[in-house]
Amino acid sequence: MNKNTLLLLASCFICLRSSAQSNQKIAPVQQVKLTSDTIYWEIPELNLGRMMRFSKLDSVGVFNNDVEKGQSFTFKMSTAGWTQEFKSSNTQKLVYPLAISKDGASKKLTLIFWPDLSSAIFDDTYRKANNTRISIEIPEVYELCYTAFSIAAMNRAPGSLQLANNTDYYKELVGRFAAQKDHPLITAVQTAISENGNAAFYSLCMDSYSYSFNNQSKLQKSATYTALGSRVKLADNLAMWEDFAAVSGFREFYQSKKNAYQQVADETKKNLSFETGWSWLEKNFSHRVNDYKVVLSPLAGSFYRTNDLLHNGYTEMIFFGNAFDKSSYKNISENAAHLLYQSGYFIAACKNYLIKANTSFKKDAQDKFGDFDVWADAGKEAFNFPGGYELFMEYLSQSCFLLYVKEAFKDEYSTIKFFRDRFMKQRGFKNFDQFLSTLESVYDKSPTRKIEDCIQGLFAGLKP
């Protein structure tokens, strides 16, 4: 199963994850004149869809969905007097530019379809070395990627690329490498950001994990990971990455920081302590993961992405996340700090387990949560989710985290719930309390006490 991403950058572009950037087809610009403010989109094969308003096409939402490898689907848009279907492709990037206008106002909307080609090869040696392990690392090429983005983003709004830009390490790194701001690689990275938004950042970071330097300081592809990132790849500008590393002295800088990187990894492993979370998830879901990898950069801000890879019955989940920062957790116990830090990783993992749950709930979620006025506050993050299914997945994974804390860390539950309630309210999840209490009631009455067996009962119990 591959996860597709639907990214709604309204008035910019809509994306569904794809193959290499060089293999693409761009359609002519299509002119669309609206007589209504309402636009509907849907993917019939996946029972997904939502209403958009032309007047409010200025928000961002990210949607993760499971699609069988090789499956095609249709993206359908309609409004008064106009309907159009856009087909996806399993082999190439498809770009459909739209020029939408109404009452003299005009906006550009581009649909970009990206089929996911992430894959890995786990041989017997790899399985024996990694099975049941949680490993944490700060790889060299991954840090090179973050370094290039840090330089490329120097003139962007703070936090726009989710960089930890208030640390001594960031200041030292930027001070050392700022002289390379006009290097062709930095220009290429800036172009990728302007064309693909933060998707370029996520994709390049993930793809970089599948590379290492050989003894001649040339980048070589991993024998294990055949593909990770898919939108923008290192291979698009491989010589530039090698040249940037050479002329900037990056490899020497990385070696000089190896001890510091190990300290960051050790501190993160101690504070993440994900073994208990792993056990809870596999008690509540049928899906199984053989090993977890946590890939870090000290430059990463609030950044969580996962890649669930399967080969010959062996599953690995890779987290791309941020390191533990003690200064972010003040006036709370050490255990509470551990759990708040762990929450991002737990919720990202939980969504992968939910996607593979032995139950079909997409249509029910879409129907129940399609009325955003009931479940989300207008003008806040929750209201920008592209569909009811994704909104439901966020409600459920956040609630699962609190159930996990309640069962495994009872003494910290009141503290964690206070912070989680505040967090969800700030984001506009207006009925989080009702959702959580309903899930708790269904879960407590369940004979199996497994989340995946409670989902249909949850729909029945939720009001309205």
Secondary structure as GFF3:
##gff-version 3
##sequence-region A 1 464
A	DSSP	beta_strand	2	9	.	.	.	ID=ss1
A	DSSP	beta_strand	13	17	.	.	.	ID=ss2
A	DSSP	beta_strand	24	26	.	.	.	ID=ss3
A	DSSP	beta_strand	30	33	.	.	.	ID=ss4
A	DSSP	beta_strand	38	43	.	.	.	ID=ss5
A	DSSP	three_ten_helix	44	46	.	.	.	ID=ss6
A	DSSP	beta_strand	48	53	.	.	.	ID=ss7
A	DSSP	three_ten_helix	54	56	.	.	.	ID=ss8
A	DSSP	beta_strand	60	67	.	.	.	ID=ss9
A	DSSP	beta_strand	74	79	.	.	.	ID=ss10
A	DSSP	beta_strand	82	87	.	.	.	ID=ss11
A	DSSP	beta_strand	93	102	.	.	.	ID=ss12
A	DSSP	beta_strand	105	114	.	.	.	ID=ss13
A	DSSP	beta_strand	119	120	.	.	.	ID=ss14
A	DSSP	alpha_helix	124	130	.	.	.	ID=ss15
A	DSSP	beta_strand	134	137	.	.	.	ID=ss16
A	DSSP	alpha_helix	140	152	.	.	.	ID=ss17
A	DSSP	alpha_helix	168	177	.	.	.	ID=ss18
A	DSSP	three_ten_helix	178	180	.	.	.	ID=ss19
A	DSSP	alpha_helix	184	196	.	.	.	ID=ss20
A	DSSP	alpha_helix	198	208	.	.	.	ID=ss21
A	DSSP	beta_strand	211	213	.	.	.	ID=ss22
A	DSSP	beta_strand	219	221	.	.	.	ID=ss23
A	DSSP	beta_strand	225	227	.	.	.	ID=ss24
A	DSSP	three_ten_helix	234	237	.	.	.	ID=ss25
A	DSSP	alpha_helix	238	248	.	.	.	ID=ss26
A	DSSP	alpha_helix	250	256	.	.	.	ID=ss27
A	DSSP	alpha_helix	258	272	.	.	.	ID=ss28
A	DSSP	alpha_helix	275	284	.	.	.	ID=ss29
A	DSSP	beta_strand	291	297	.	.	.	ID=ss30
A	DSSP	beta_strand	305	311	.	.	.	ID=ss31
A	DSSP	beta_strand	314	322	.	.	.	ID=ss32
A	DSSP	three_ten_helix	326	328	.	.	.	ID=ss33
A	DSSP	alpha_helix	334	355	.	.	.	ID=ss34
A	DSSP	alpha_helix	362	369	.	.	.	ID=ss35
A	DSSP	alpha_helix	372	375	.	.	.	ID=ss36
A	DSSP	three_ten_helix	381	384	.	.	.	ID=ss37
A	DSSP	alpha_helix	388	408	.	.	.	ID=ss38
A	DSSP	three_ten_helix	410	412	.	.	.	ID=ss39
A	DSSP	alpha_helix	413	427	.	.	.	ID=ss40
A	DSSP	alpha_helix	432	445	.	.	.	ID=ss41
A	DSSP	three_ten_helix	451	453	.	.	.	ID=ss42
A	DSSP	alpha_helix	455	461	.	.	.	ID=ss43
###
